[in-house]
Amino acid sequence: MQDIYTLIMAGGSGTRFWPRSKTRKPKQYLNIFGEDSLLEDTIKRFSSFTPEENIYIVSSATQAEVLEKQATMLPKKNLIYEPIGRNTLPCIGLAAMYAEQENKDGIMVVAPSDHLITNTELFKDTVLAAVKIADERDGIVTIGISPTYPATGYGYVKTDEDITGDAKIPQFKVERFVEKPNEATATSYLEQGGFYWNSGLFVFKVSVFLKAVEKFAPALYADLRKIQADFGNPTYPQTLDTIYRAVESISVDYGIMEHADNIYLVEGNFDWNDLGSWESVYLTDDKKDENGNAGSGETVLVDTKNSYVYSDKGLVAVVGLEDVIVVQNGNTTLVCKRDRAEDVKKVVEQLKSGKHDEFL
């Protein structure tokens, strides 16, 4: 089996986690559960089967300070900074250009930095099953999460031929990727079977992936090669800034996965949550009190039920409310209904449009 490399994508802004998530320290750098941040948990998860010198992180230049504090175990050269976010395909392509210089046929595992994953041994076994397919079949492999309800916030992957054979973990050829559905469509997916949530976890040989980029996104491929040609030179930062800002913003799903025919899926049955909002944090928290309340910090809850309350400094008191989210962080406080948690990003949009950068 080829050498394994890991790419952790850590450039997200985490707007739905305002006010704890800020421009210079977004969601992936926060300790939502436990003492370690989501990013630190992700690094530890992969370092159990990937050499630390083979772990790359792509992040925003604005997050360099916090990233370097949280990733001290990794070589500094493995921390790659985008001058501007351009979605997942340019991000993965840039990291693949780095890994190619080490081993063009190495296997790269791509993972978001902000997922909550338990059952780490099962997670490891699942990733290694995907690595085996990528190595033996020259496939681009995704890990699909077995759906437990008709979610409308995830894309789905429809499987085709079962190639499990004598393997312990189910694996399939992929028929197609599908966009986030409405509830009726999502319900039909569960009834039909063979559909999985798109986890955003991908595994492939570096050479196989770059061939796919060359075929399906030739303009991006040419630009990435220009950037790679300047690696290590004094002019590299300017080259990266100039070229990367001009590339198309496109997801790996839309740019590659919906077009390639060598796509496979390994079934993911480990505990997984992409923690997309404060509501998902509330639902995931297993330390709720007798009234269904969760959270942390100094809080007083009177006649309050089924709510999430977090205090950064000082005391937060909530009286007579149900199904709310209250998050106090520094000089900012959020209060919203739990079923409106997705709309927290609209607060950030208003703050940006009003040029209230001091709260971002």
N, C-alpha and C positions, 0 to 999 in steps of 0.2 A: 504493500500500500504506500502511496506517495506521502510526502510530508504534508501535515495539516497546518493551514494558516487560518486565522480568524480575523474577520473585519467586524468591528462593533461600530454601528452608526449612531453617533451621539450629537448630531447637530440640530436636533429638534428644538422648537421654542416652547413647547408645553403650555400653550396659552390657556387651555382648559383647567390648568392647575394654578392659575393666579388666585390669590396673591402670593402664595409661597413660591411659585415658579416665576422668576424674573429673567430679564434679558441675559444677564451675566451668570445666572445660576438657575437654569430651567429644570424641569421635572426630573430628568435623568440623574441630576446631581443631588437630589434630595433624599433624605432617609425617611421614606414614607412608612416603611415597616422596619423596625429594628434599628441598629446603630449605623449600618452601612448604607450608602446610597444605592440606588438602583444600578448605577454604572459600576460601582465597586462590586456589587453582587454578581453582575454579569461577567466582569473580569475574572472573578474567583471561579465562577461556573465553568468557564472555558479553559482556565489555566490548569484545571484538573486533567485535561487530555491534550492541551496545546502548549508547546513551549512558549514561555512569556516573550521570547524574542520574535515569535511568529504571530503575535497579536498586534493588530493595527487598530487604531481608532481614528475615524474621520469626524471632525467637529467644526464648529464655527470659530473663526478667529477671535470673536468677541468672548468666547468661553475658554480661551487658552489658560488663563490663570487658575480657574477652578479645576480644569481638566488635569493640569500638571500637578496639582495638589493631590488629586484622587487617583492618579495613575502612575505613582512613583515607581511601581514595580516593573514598568515597561520601559524599553529604550526610548529616549526622547525622539529619536528619528522615526519612530513608529507612530507618532502623533501627527496626523495630517490635518491641516486647517484649510477649509474652503473659504475663499474670500466672500462668497455669497452662496446661500442655499440654492441648489438646482435640482432638487428631488433625488430619488434614489439611484437612477441609472448613472448619471455622471459621478455621483459619490462612489458607487461600487466600481465603476470603470477606472476612476483615479487610483483607488486602492489596489486594483488588479494590476495596474501598471507598476506599482511599487513591488508587489509580490512577484511579478514576472521576472524581475531582476534577480530575485533569489532562487526561484524555481518555476519555470514556465508551466510545468505539469504538476505543480503542487495543488493540493485540494484546498479551496477556500470556503470557509463557512461564514456566511453573512448573517448578522443578527442585530436587531434593534437593541438599544441600550436600556430601555425602560420597561421591559417585561418582567412580571413577577412569575417566577417558575420554581416550583418545589419538585419533589420526586427527582432529585438531581441525577441519581444513578440511572433512572429510566430515561431521563433527558439525554444523558451521555450515550446510552445504548442506541437511542433513536437517531442521534446525530451521526454516530459511527455507522449505522445501517445506511444512512444517506450517503456518507463518504464512500462506502463500498460500491454503491450504484454509480456514483459519479466517477469512480476510478475504473470500474469494470465495463461500464456501458457508455462512457463519455457523455453522460447525461447531465442536464441541469435539474437539480432535485429541490423540491420544496417540501417542507414539513407541514402537513395539514392537520389542523386540530379537529378532533371529532366533535361536531356541534352538539350542544346540550339544550339549545332552545333556538327559535327562529330569529337569530340576530340580524339586525338591519345595518349595523355599524361595521361589519366586516365584508370584504370580498370573499367569494367562494371559489373552490377548485372542484371541478367535476372529473372524477376518475374514470378510467377505461379499463384496459386489461389488467387483471390481477397477476402480478409477477412474484408473489410472495415466495412460492416454492417451499423450501424447508426452513426459511427464515422465521424467527420468532415474532418479528414486528411486521404487520401488514404493509405491503408496498405495491404500487400500481403505476401503470402508464397513465399520463394525464390526457384527458380529452380536451378540456378547455378551462380557461380562467373566466370568471364572470364578475361583473361589477357588483357593488353593494346593492342588494335587492330591497324592494318594499316588503312589508310583513307577510303579505299573502304569498309572494314568490318565495320568500325564505321558508315559510311553512311548507310549501310544495317541495322544496329541496329536501327537507327532513323526511317528508313522507316518501319521496322517491328513493332516498338513500344514495350513497355514492358521492355525496357532496361533503366537502370539508371547508372549515374556515381557513382563510389564507393568513398564516401566522407571520409572514414577512421574514421567515427563516429560509435561506437558500444555501445550497451546497453545489460546488462545481469545480472542475479543473480550471485553473486560470486560463490555460490556452483555449479550452472549449468555450469559455465565456467570452473571451476577447474575439474569437471567431464569430460568435453570435452578434457582438456589438458591430463588428466590421460589416456583417451582412445586413443587419436590420437597422442600424443607426450609423451609416458610413461617415456622415459629417462629424458626429461626436467622436467616432473612432479616430479620424484624422486629427482632430483637435487634441485628443488625449495623447496621441503619439508626439505631437509637437511639444506638449508639456513634458512628457517623459524624456524627450531628447535634451531637455535643459536641467534635468535632475542634477543637483550637486553644484551647479554653477552659480556665481554671484547674481546672475540675471534671473534666476529661477523665480523668486517671489513676484517680480514684475511680469514675467511670462505667464505664470499661473493666474495672476490677477486679471490680466488683459484677456487671455483666452477663455478662462473659466466663466467670467461674467457674461460672455457672449454665447455660451452653449445653450442649447434648448433645455428647458426645465421639463423633465419627463421621468415617469416612474419606470422601474425595471419591469413591472407587470405589463404596462402598456407598450414599452419599447422592445421587450424581448419575449417575455413569457407568453404573451398572447399570439406570438407569431412562430416561435421555434417548434420543431416537431420531436425534439429529443428531451421532453420534459417528463419528469417522474415525480411521484409523491410517496413519502413515507408517513405512515399514520402516527400522529402525536397524541399519546394518551396520558402524558404527564400533566400535572396541575399547571394551568397556564392562564394568565390574565394580562392583557395589554394595558391595564390601568389607564383607560382613556379619559377618565373624568373623576371628580370627587365622589360621584355616585358609585363608580366601580370600586373605589377605595372603601367606601362604606360597606358595600356588599361583600367585599373580600375580607374585611376585618373580622376575625374570629373571637375577639375579646369584647363583645357587646355586653352591656349590663342587663339587668332584669327588665328594663324598659326598652331594650333594643337600641340603646345609644352607643356610639363608638366615638373614638377620637383620642386626643392626648393633650397634655399641658394642664395648666391650672384652670379648672372649669367647675362651675356650679350649675346643676341642672335641676329645675323645679317643675314638676308636672310636664316634663318634656319627654317625648317618645320618638323612637325610630329616627334619630337624628345623628349627624356627624358634627362634632364640635372640636376645633383645634385652636389652642392658644400658644403663640410663640413666646410672648413675654407678658407678664401681668395676668390678670384674671378675666375670664369671660363667663358671664352668667346668662343663662337662657331660661325664660319662664313661660310656661303654658304653650309651647309650640310642638308641632309634630311634623315629621318628614322634612326637616330643614337641614341645610349645610351652613355652618358658621366657621369661617377660617380667619383668624387674626394673625397678621404677620407684620412686625415693624409698625410702620405708619399707615398700613392698609388693612381693611377688613372687608370680607365678603359675607353676605347673607343671601341665601337663595333657597328656593324650594328644591328638594332632591330631584324632582322630575324635570327641572330646568337646568341641571348641571351642565349639559352640553352648551348652554348659552353663555357660560362664563367667558368664552372666547370673544363674545360680543362686547363685553366690558373692555377687554384689551384693545379691540378695534376702536372703540370710542376714545379711550385714553390716547391711542396713537393719533387719531384724527384731531384731537384737541391739544396735541403736543404736550401732554402731561408726562413727559419722560421720567420725572422724578418718582413716579409710581410704577414704572415698568422695569 
